[in-house]
Structure formats: structure tokens, C-alpha cells
Amino acid sequence: MTAPIPRDIPDLPAVPGPPLLLPSPVPATAVVAPIRRPVVALFRLLTALVAAGGVALELLLGAPARILSYFGVQAALLLAIAMLMSASRAWRARRPLSSAVTGATLLYVVISALVYHLLLAHTTPPFSMTGATTLPERWHGSWATLQILHTLTPVAAVLDWLLLTPAARLHLRQAAGWLLYPLAYLAFYLIRAAFLAPTNPARYLYPFLDVATHGYRSILANALLLGLAMYALAVLLVALDHTRPSPVRRRV
């Protein structure tokens, strides 16, 4: 025999605040498959070709060992590889590259562009990757490659990020990891200079990192300032990525 149901059932206390929705551990691509994006694939393929073409043209003008030792050239090569892979994935409707990779390549080419336009474009003697002592003439090979690597390529990378990449993919925890490559490059730069003869004009590639002129104390201070500026730029990119409108749906 069941117990009688009471006539007056006390009301349950209200749940304070809105219900808490926990983030799902299942990625969106496991529910909704990515779609083919031929226009995006074409733009990224062209960006990769421009970056690789700028490096190839620079290699034709100067010694490969010297050209490939520049941070801007290495950044352009990394961007070309990342863009080529991203173009393939967009064409075949595959999951996009990790934001840690795409954010790093974006940061490196933007750093390269800022360093060139703010610190190198108006130096005396003029900055040249080939070691030329005269100012590169406009629309000639040396001038054109500098513009391709430090202007056209970074602008294409920024446009891809703003117009073709979903927002809020970058994360602050990635910013510190992005600085590992510039730190490794600094070590490579100093070790490379130590093995070259003091009379070699290609010993120090950047005037603000010239140990023979400024000494280790000054160039390490310059490197520290650059590192702090790079980290601030990385944090700024992450902040902008979370405040800008998303041009595409997150599923793509």
C-alpha cells in the first residue's frame, strides 16, 4: 500500500543566476564537417607563391648562405609553407591548421615588416640583403624583393587573417611559445657570426645586432627590447582576434 500524497508540496528553492553551460569537449568539426572554400584556397596559394617568389628572387641576387640567414627570409618561407598547407586543406574541406601555427607565421612576417620599415628602410649605409652599398633603385630587383618580402607578403597574411580566418582562434597562452623561434634565431645569429671572419661583410646582418660596433651588452639589450615588443605585439594580435568580427563561421 502506497503512502498518501501530501496536499501541500513545498516549492523548491530557485537556482541563483543563469544556468551554467559547460564547454563541450567535442569539436565542432566532429558534428558539422568543414566545407570546401576554393576562393580561400586560391588566395592562400597566391600568398604562398608570392612569399616563395620573393625568397627565390632574393636568392638569385645574393649568396644563398647569406640570404637564408635573414629572419625576414625565414619568416617568408614559414609563411609560404603554412599558406600552402592551408590552401590544400581549404580546397579539400579538411580541418584548418592549428591556430598556434598560423598565429606564429602571422606574427613573424608582421615583425619582419615592422623591423624593416621602422629600423632598416632608412639606414646609412642602406640596408640590403645582398650586401650592396648603394641605395636600391625603385622597381629594380633588389628593391622589388625587399618590398615583396616586407610589404606585400605581410599585407597578404594580415588580409587572410582579417577576412578569411574565423575570429577568436588565437589564445594568450600561445604568445610565449611564439617567441621561441625568435630566441632560437638570436642564438643562431650570434653563433653564425662567431664562426665567420671579422672581415666578412656578411658577419652581422642587422646593424642593431652588430656586436663589433656596439658590443654584446648593447646588442643583448636591443634584443631584449625587441623581444618585449614582439610579446606585446603577440598579445595585441590575440586581443584583436577576440574583438574583431568573424568573417566566416567557426565550422570552416
Order of alpha helices (4+ residues) and beta strands (2+ residues): alpha-alpha-alpha-alpha-alpha-alpha-alpha-alpha-alpha
